[in-house]
Amino acid sequence: MINNKLLGLLGITAKAGKIVSGADICYEEMQKQNIKILIIAQDASEKTKKNFIFYGNKYNIPVVIESTIDELSRAIGKKNRAIIGIKDINLSKEIQRIISGGEIIGQN
């Protein structure tokens, strides 16, 4: 259930133009402090997970490991995306709320 809510919110976020995806652009945006939360696919390579967890800690950006590459890619309408950076603070807070077991704002 959490997974479906997260994927739905990622789709909305993508349509709003508030995400970046892919390792290179996410890293660049992390350096600029433009990413508010980073989502890594569960089936991303161990090296990718290790590197982006390190960068998340370095730049003080929350990192979430959730869903699969296929699920994340489908949610944002792209192919083969293991890394997604959310650029909007309000949407990143909502994603954190969903992951921690809360509900989406405006839903009962």
SVG drawing of the C-alpha trace seen along z (x, -y; Angstrom):
<svg xmlns="http://www.w3.org/2000/svg" viewBox="-11 -25 41 31">
<polyline fill="none" stroke="black" stroke-width="0.4" points="0.0,0.0 2.8,-2.4 4.5,-1.5 1.4,-2.4 1.0,-5.7 4.7,-6.6 4.6,-5.6 1.4,-7.7 3.0,-10.7 6.1,-10.2 4.0,-10.3 2.4,-13.6 5.8,-15.0 7.2,-14.0 4.3,-15.7 4.9,-18.9 8.6,-18.9 9.9,-18.6 12.2,-15.6 15.5,-14.7 16.4,-11.1 19.6,-9.3 22.9,-9.1 24.7,-12.0 22.1,-14.6 21.1,-13.6 24.7,-14.0 25.0,-17.4 21.8,-18.6 22.9,-17.2 26.0,-19.3 23.9,-22.4 21.7,-21.5 18.6,-21.3 17.5,-17.9 15.4,-17.6 15.1,-13.8 16.7,-11.0 15.0,-7.7 17.1,-4.7 15.7,-1.5 16.0,1.6 17.5,3.5 20.1,0.8 23.7,2.0 25.4,2.1 28.0,-0.4 25.2,-2.8 23.5,-2.5 26.7,-2.9 27.8,-6.0 24.5,-7.8 24.1,-7.0 27.5,-8.5 26.6,-11.6 23.3,-11.9 25.2,-12.0 27.8,-14.4 25.2,-16.9 22.7,-16.2 20.0,-14.9 17.6,-12.1 18.0,-8.9 15.2,-6.3 15.7,-2.8 12.3,-1.9 10.6,0.1 12.3,1.5 13.9,-0.1 11.0,0.9 8.4,-0.5 10.2,-3.8 10.8,-4.2 7.2,-3.4 5.9,-5.9 7.9,-8.8 7.4,-7.8 11.1,-7.1 13.1,-4.0 15.7,-2.4 15.9,-4.9 17.4,-3.7 17.9,-7.1 15.3,-9.8 15.8,-13.2 12.9,-15.2 13.5,-19.0 10.4,-20.3 10.5,-20.5 6.8,-20.0 6.7,-16.9 9.8,-15.5 8.1,-15.9 5.0,-14.1 7.2,-11.3 8.9,-11.0 5.4,-10.9 4.2,-8.1 7.4,-6.1 7.1,-6.5 3.5,-5.2 1.5,-8.4 -1.2,-9.3 -1.1,-11.6 -2.1,-15.1 -5.8,-15.6 -6.8,-12.0 -8.5,-10.2"/>
</svg>
